[in-house]
């Protein structure tokens, strides 16, 4: 194999075969994932506080079934 053939063979082919599809990463990465987790945690805390305050108001005002 000559040096030119070796250089051409070692370079990546810019043209892809029609059967090969480009693989894109699926998912959320980096700061977006941290913001999503923070937002879910904030919603969870808000729901718990809301439920606790609702139960407290029902007990203080002596509501009955």
DOTIMAR-612675 format. One record per atom (N, C-alpha, C, O, CB): x, y, z; atom name; residue in three letters. Coordinates in nm, 2 decimals, always signed. Atoms other than C-alpha are relative to their C-alpha. Glycine has a CB too. Layout:
// DOTIMAR-612675
((X; Y; Z); CA; ALA) ...
//
This chain:
// DOTIMAR-612675
((+0.09; -0.12; +0.00); N; UNK) ((+0.00; +0.00; +0.00); CA; UNK) ((+0.09; +0.12; +0.00); C; UNK) ((+0.18; +0.13; +0.08); O; UNK) ((-0.10; +0.00; +0.12); CB; UNK) ((-0.08; -0.12; +0.01); N; UNK) ((+0.14; +0.33; -0.10); CA; UNK) ((-0.04; +0.10; +0.11); C; UNK) ((-0.14; +0.08; +0.18); O; UNK) ((-0.01; +0.07; -0.14); CB; UNK) ((+0.03; -0.10; -0.10); N; UNK) ((+0.15; +0.63; +0.13); CA; UNK) ((-0.13; +0.08; -0.03); C; UNK) ((-0.20; +0.11; +0.06); O; UNK) ((+0.12; +0.10; +0.02); CB; UNK) ((+0.13; -0.07; +0.04); N; UNK) ((-0.13; +0.81; -0.06); CA; UNK) ((-0.12; -0.09; +0.03); C; UNK) ((-0.22; -0.04; +0.08); O; UNK) ((+0.01; +0.04; -0.15); CB; UNK) ((+0.11; +0.08; -0.02); N; UNK) ((-0.35; +0.51; -0.04); CA; UNK) ((-0.03; -0.02; +0.15); C; UNK) ((-0.14; -0.02; +0.20); O; UNK) ((+0.02; -0.14; -0.06); CB; UNK) ((+0.02; +0.01; -0.15); N; UNK) ((-0.29; +0.48; +0.34); CA; UNK) ((-0.06; +0.12; +0.05); C; UNK) ((-0.15; +0.12; +0.14); O; UNK) ((+0.14; -0.02; +0.06); CB; UNK) ((+0.06; -0.13; -0.05); N; UNK) ((-0.37; +0.85; +0.39); CA; UNK) ((-0.14; +0.00; -0.03); C; UNK) ((-0.23; +0.04; +0.05); O; UNK) ((+0.08; +0.12; -0.06); CB; UNK) ((+0.14; +0.00; +0.04); N; UNK) ((-0.69; +0.82; +0.19); CA; UNK) ((-0.08; -0.10; +0.08); C; UNK) ((-0.20; -0.08; +0.11); O; UNK) ((-0.01; -0.02; -0.15); CB; UNK) ((+0.07; +0.10; -0.07); N; UNK) ((-0.79; +0.50; +0.37); CA; UNK) ((-0.02; +0.04; +0.14); C; UNK) ((-0.12; +0.00; +0.20); O; UNK) ((+0.07; -0.13; -0.01); CB; UNK) ((+0.01; -0.03; -0.15); N; UNK) ((-0.73; +0.64; +0.72); CA; UNK) ((-0.09; +0.12; +0.02); C; UNK) ((-0.13; +0.14; +0.14); O; UNK) ((+0.14; +0.03; +0.05); CB; UNK) ((+0.09; -0.12; -0.02); N; UNK) ((-0.94; +0.96; +0.66); CA; UNK) ((-0.14; -0.05; +0.01); C; UNK) ((-0.18; -0.14; -0.07); O; UNK) ((+0.02; +0.10; -0.11); CB; UNK) ((+0.14; +0.04; -0.01); N; UNK) ((-1.30; +0.93; +0.76); CA; UNK) ((-0.08; +0.05; -0.13); C; UNK) ((-0.04; +0.15; -0.19); O; UNK) ((-0.07; +0.07; +0.12); CB; UNK) ((+0.08; -0.03; +0.12); N; UNK) ((-1.55; +0.93; +0.47); CA; UNK) ((-0.11; +0.10; +0.03); C; UNK) ((-0.19; +0.07; +0.12); O; UNK) ((-0.06; -0.13; -0.06); CB; UNK) ((+0.10; -0.10; -0.03); N; UNK) ((-1.76; +1.24; +0.47); CA; UNK) ((-0.14; -0.04; -0.05); C; UNK) ((-0.24; +0.01; +0.01); O; UNK) ((+0.03; +0.13; -0.06); CB; UNK) ((+0.13; +0.05; +0.05); N; UNK) ((-2.04; +1.06; +0.28); CA; UNK) ((-0.04; -0.12; +0.08); C; UNK) ((+0.04; -0.22; +0.09); O; UNK) ((+0.01; -0.03; -0.15); CB; UNK) ((+0.05; +0.12; -0.07); N; UNK) ((-2.25; +0.82; +0.48); CA; UNK) ((-0.07; -0.09; -0.09); C; UNK) ((-0.13; -0.04; -0.19); O; UNK) ((-0.08; +0.05; +0.12); CB; UNK) ((+0.08; +0.10; +0.08); N; UNK) ((-2.41; +0.51; +0.35); CA; UNK) ((-0.14; +0.03; +0.02); C; UNK) ((-0.18; +0.08; +0.13); O; UNK) ((+0.04; -0.14; +0.04); CB; UNK) ((+0.14; -0.03; -0.02); N; UNK) ((-2.78; +0.54; +0.29); CA; UNK) ((-0.07; -0.08; +0.11); C; UNK) ((-0.17; -0.03; +0.17); O; UNK) ((-0.08; -0.02; -0.13); CB; UNK) ((+0.06; +0.08; -0.10); N; UNK) ((-2.85; +0.27; +0.54); CA; UNK) ((+0.03; +0.05; +0.14); C; UNK) ((-0.04; +0.01; +0.24); O; UNK) ((+0.04; -0.14; -0.01); CB; UNK) ((-0.04; -0.05; -0.13); N; UNK) ((-2.68; +0.45; +0.83); CA; UNK) ((-0.07; +0.13; +0.03); C; UNK) ((-0.06; +0.23; -0.04); O; UNK) ((+0.15; +0.02; +0.01); CB; UNK) ((+0.06; -0.12; -0.04); N; UNK) ((-2.89; +0.70; +1.01); CA; UNK) ((+0.08; +0.07; +0.11); C; UNK) ((+0.15; +0.00; +0.19); O; UNK) ((-0.15; -0.03; +0.05); CB; UNK) ((-0.08; -0.07; -0.10); N; UNK) ((-2.74; +0.97; +1.23); CA; UNK) ((-0.07; -0.02; +0.14); C; UNK) ((-0.19; -0.01; +0.15); O; UNK) ((+0.00; +0.15; -0.03); CB; UNK) ((+0.05; +0.03; -0.13); N; UNK) ((-2.79; +0.88; +1.60); CA; UNK) ((+0.01; +0.13; +0.08); C; UNK) ((+0.12; +0.18; +0.11); O; UNK) ((+0.07; -0.12; +0.07); CB; UNK) ((+0.00; -0.11; -0.09); N; UNK) ((-2.90; +1.17; +1.82); CA; UNK) ((-0.03; -0.04; +0.14); C; UNK) ((-0.10; -0.13; +0.16); O; UNK) ((-0.11; +0.10; -0.05); CB; UNK) ((+0.02; +0.04; -0.13); N; UNK) ((-2.88; +1.15; +2.19); CA; UNK) ((-0.14; +0.04; +0.05); C; UNK) ((-0.19; +0.15; +0.02); O; UNK) ((+0.11; +0.07; +0.10); CB; UNK) ((+0.13; -0.03; -0.05); N; UNK) ((-3.22; +1.13; +2.36); CA; UNK) ((+0.01; +0.03; +0.15); C; UNK) ((+0.07; -0.05; +0.22); O; UNK) ((-0.10; -0.12; -0.03); CB; UNK) ((+0.01; -0.03; -0.14); N; UNK) ((-3.28; +1.29; +2.70); CA; UNK) ((+0.04; +0.15; +0.03); C; UNK) ((+0.06; +0.22; -0.06); O; UNK) ((+0.10; -0.09; +0.07); CB; UNK) ((-0.03; -0.13; -0.05); N; UNK) ((-3.21; +1.60; +2.90); CA; UNK) ((+0.13; +0.00; +0.07); C; UNK) ((+0.14; -0.09; +0.16); O; UNK) ((-0.12; +0.06; +0.09); CB; UNK) ((-0.13; +0.00; -0.06); N; UNK) ((-2.86; +1.68; +3.00); CA; UNK) ((+0.04; +0.14; +0.05); C; UNK) ((-0.01; +0.24; +0.01); O; UNK) ((+0.11; -0.05; -0.10); CB; UNK) ((-0.06; -0.13; -0.05); N; UNK) ((-2.67; +1.95; +3.20); CA; UNK) ((-0.10; +0.08; +0.09); C; UNK) ((-0.17; +0.03; +0.17); O; UNK) ((+0.04; +0.08; -0.12); CB; UNK) ((+0.08; -0.09; -0.09); N; UNK) ((-2.84; +2.25; +3.35); CA; UNK) ((-0.15; -0.01; -0.02); C; UNK) ((-0.22; +0.02; +0.07); O; UNK) ((+0.04; +0.15; -0.03); CB; UNK) ((+0.14; +0.02; +0.02); N; UNK) ((-3.17; +2.17; +3.19); CA; UNK) ((-0.06; -0.11; +0.10); C; UNK) ((-0.17; -0.10; +0.15); O; UNK) ((-0.03; -0.04; -0.14); CB; UNK) ((+0.04; +0.10; -0.09); N; UNK) ((-3.19; +1.85; +3.40); CA; UNK) ((-0.01; +0.05; +0.14); C; UNK) ((-0.10; +0.02; +0.21); O; UNK) ((+0.09; -0.12; -0.01); CB; UNK) ((+0.00; -0.05; -0.14); N; UNK) ((-3.10; +2.03; +3.72); CA; UNK) ((-0.12; +0.10; +0.02); C; UNK) ((-0.18; +0.09; +0.12); O; UNK) ((+0.13; +0.08; +0.02); CB; UNK) ((+0.12; -0.09; -0.01); N; UNK) ((-3.37; +2.30; +3.65); CA; UNK) ((-0.13; -0.08; +0.00); C; UNK) ((-0.22; -0.04; +0.08); O; UNK) ((+0.00; +0.10; -0.12); CB; UNK) ((+0.12; +0.08; +0.00); N; UNK) ((-3.63; +2.03; +3.58); CA; UNK) ((-0.01; -0.07; +0.14); C; UNK) ((-0.12; -0.07; +0.19); O; UNK) ((+0.01; -0.11; -0.11); CB; UNK) ((+0.01; +0.06; -0.14); N; UNK) ((-3.55; +1.85; +3.91); CA; UNK) ((-0.03; +0.10; +0.10); C; UNK) ((-0.11; +0.07; +0.19); O; UNK) ((+0.14; -0.07; +0.03); CB; UNK) ((+0.03; -0.11; -0.10); N; UNK) ((-3.56; +2.18; +4.10); CA; UNK) ((-0.14; +0.04; -0.02); C; UNK) ((-0.21; +0.06; +0.09); O; UNK) ((+0.09; +0.12; -0.03); CB; UNK) ((+0.13; -0.03; +0.02); N; UNK) ((-3.89; +2.26; +3.94); CA; UNK) ((-0.10; -0.10; +0.06); C; UNK) ((-0.20; -0.07; +0.12); O; UNK) ((-0.03; +0.03; -0.15); CB; UNK) ((+0.08; +0.11; -0.05); N; UNK) ((-4.04; +1.92; +4.03); CA; UNK) ((+0.00; +0.00; +0.15); C; UNK) ((-0.10; -0.02; +0.22); O; UNK) ((+0.05; -0.14; -0.05); CB; UNK) ((-0.01; +0.00; -0.15); N; UNK) ((-3.91; +1.95; +4.39); CA; UNK) ((-0.08; +0.12; +0.05); C; UNK) ((-0.15; +0.11; +0.15); O; UNK) ((+0.15; +0.02; +0.04); CB; UNK) ((+0.08; -0.11; -0.04); N; UNK) ((-4.06; +2.30; +4.41); CA; UNK) ((-0.15; -0.02; +0.00); C; UNK) ((-0.22; +0.02; +0.09); O; UNK) ((+0.04; +0.12; -0.08); CB; UNK) ((+0.15; +0.04; +0.01); N; UNK) ((-4.40; +2.17; +4.29); CA; UNK) ((-0.04; -0.09; +0.11); C; UNK) ((-0.15; -0.08; +0.17); O; UNK) ((-0.03; -0.06; -0.13); CB; UNK) ((+0.03; +0.09; -0.10); N; UNK) ((-4.38; +1.89; +4.54); CA; UNK) ((-0.02; +0.07; +0.14); C; UNK) ((-0.11; +0.04; +0.21); O; UNK) ((+0.10; -0.11; +0.01); CB; UNK) ((+0.01; -0.07; -0.12); N; UNK) ((-4.31; +2.12; +4.83); CA; UNK) ((-0.12; +0.09; +0.01); C; UNK) ((-0.19; +0.10; +0.11); O; UNK) ((+0.13; +0.09; +0.02); CB; UNK) ((+0.12; -0.09; +0.01); N; UNK) ((-4.59; +2.36; +4.72); CA; UNK) ((-0.12; -0.09; +0.02); C; UNK) ((-0.21; -0.04; +0.09); O; UNK) ((+0.00; +0.07; -0.14); CB; UNK) ((+0.12; +0.09; -0.02); N; UNK) ((-4.84; +2.07; +4.71); CA; UNK) ((-0.01; -0.04; +0.14); C; UNK) ((-0.12; -0.05; +0.20); O; UNK) ((+0.01; -0.12; -0.10); CB; UNK) ((+0.00; +0.04; -0.14); N; UNK) ((-4.74; +1.95; +5.05); CA; UNK) ((-0.04; +0.11; +0.10); C; UNK) ((-0.13; +0.09; +0.19); O; UNK) ((+0.14; -0.06; +0.05); CB; UNK) ((+0.04; -0.11; -0.09); N; UNK) ((-4.77; +2.29; +5.21); CA; UNK) ((-0.14; +0.04; -0.03); C; UNK) ((-0.22; +0.07; +0.07); O; UNK) ((+0.09; +0.13; -0.04); CB; UNK) ((+0.14; -0.03; +0.03); N; UNK) ((-5.10; +2.35; +5.03); CA; UNK) ((-0.09; -0.10; +0.07); C; UNK) ((-0.19; -0.06; +0.13); O; UNK) ((-0.03; +0.00; -0.15); CB; UNK) ((+0.08; +0.10; -0.06); N; UNK) ((-5.24; +2.02; +5.16); CA; UNK) ((+0.00; +0.02; +0.15); C; UNK) ((-0.10; +0.01; +0.22); O; UNK) ((+0.05; -0.14; -0.03); CB; UNK) ((+0.00; -0.02; -0.14); N; UNK) ((-5.12; +2.09; +5.51); CA; UNK) ((-0.08; +0.12; +0.05); C; UNK) ((-0.15; +0.12; +0.15); O; UNK) ((+0.15; +0.02; +0.05); CB; UNK) ((+0.08; -0.12; -0.04); N; UNK) ((-5.27; +2.44; +5.52); CA; UNK) ((-0.15; -0.03; -0.02); C; UNK) ((-0.23; +0.02; +0.06); O; UNK) ((+0.04; +0.12; -0.09); CB; UNK) ((+0.14; +0.04; +0.02); N; UNK) ((-5.60; +2.30; +5.38); CA; UNK) ((-0.05; -0.08; +0.12); C; UNK) ((-0.16; -0.05; +0.17); O; UNK) ((-0.02; -0.07; -0.13); CB; UNK) ((+0.04; +0.08; -0.12); N; UNK) ((-5.62; +2.04; +5.66); CA; UNK) ((+0.00; +0.08; +0.12); C; UNK) ((-0.09; +0.07; +0.20); O; UNK) ((+0.10; -0.12; +0.01); CB; UNK) ((+0.00; -0.09; -0.12); N; UNK) ((-5.52; +2.30; +5.92); CA; UNK) ((-0.12; +0.09; +0.00); C; UNK) ((-0.18; +0.11; +0.11); O; UNK) ((+0.13; +0.08; +0.00); CB; UNK) ((+0.12; -0.09; +0.01); N; UNK) ((-5.80; +2.54; +5.80); CA; UNK) ((-0.12; -0.08; +0.03); C; UNK) ((-0.21; -0.03; +0.10); O; UNK) ((-0.01; +0.07; -0.14); CB; UNK) ((+0.12; +0.08; -0.03); N; UNK) ((-6.05; +2.26; +5.81); CA; UNK) ((-0.02; -0.04; +0.14); C; UNK) ((-0.13; -0.04; +0.20); O; UNK) ((+0.00; -0.13; -0.09); CB; UNK) ((+0.01; +0.04; -0.14); N; UNK) ((-5.96; +2.16; +6.16); CA; UNK) ((-0.03; +0.13; +0.09); C; UNK) ((-0.10; +0.12; +0.19); O; UNK) ((+0.14; -0.06; +0.05); CB; UNK) ((+0.02; -0.12; -0.08); N; UNK) ((-5.95; +2.52; +6.29); CA; UNK) ((-0.14; +0.05; -0.01); C; UNK) ((-0.20; +0.10; +0.09); O; UNK) ((+0.10; +0.11; -0.04); CB; UNK) ((+0.14; -0.05; +0.01); N; UNK) ((-6.29; +2.61; +6.15); CA; UNK) ((-0.10; -0.10; +0.03); C; UNK) ((-0.22; -0.07; +0.02); O; UNK) ((-0.02; +0.05; -0.15); CB; UNK) ((+0.09; +0.10; -0.05); N; UNK) ((-6.44; +2.29; +6.28); CA; UNK) ((-0.10; -0.05; -0.11); C; UNK) ((-0.22; -0.06; -0.08); O; UNK) ((-0.07; +0.04; +0.12); CB; UNK) ((+0.09; +0.05; +0.10); N; UNK) ((-6.59; +2.17; +5.95); CA; UNK) ((-0.02; -0.15; +0.03); C; UNK) ((+0.07; -0.22; +0.07); O; UNK) ((+0.06; +0.02; -0.14); CB; UNK) ((+0.03; +0.14; -0.02); N; UNK) ((-6.77; +1.84; +5.97); CA; UNK) ((-0.07; -0.05; -0.13); C; UNK) ((-0.11; +0.03; -0.21); O; UNK) ((-0.10; -0.02; +0.12); CB; UNK) ((+0.06; +0.06; +0.12); N; UNK) ((-6.90; +1.60; +5.71); CA; UNK) ((-0.15; +0.01; +0.02); C; UNK) ((-0.23; -0.03; -0.07); O; UNK) ((+0.04; -0.15; -0.02); CB; UNK) 
//
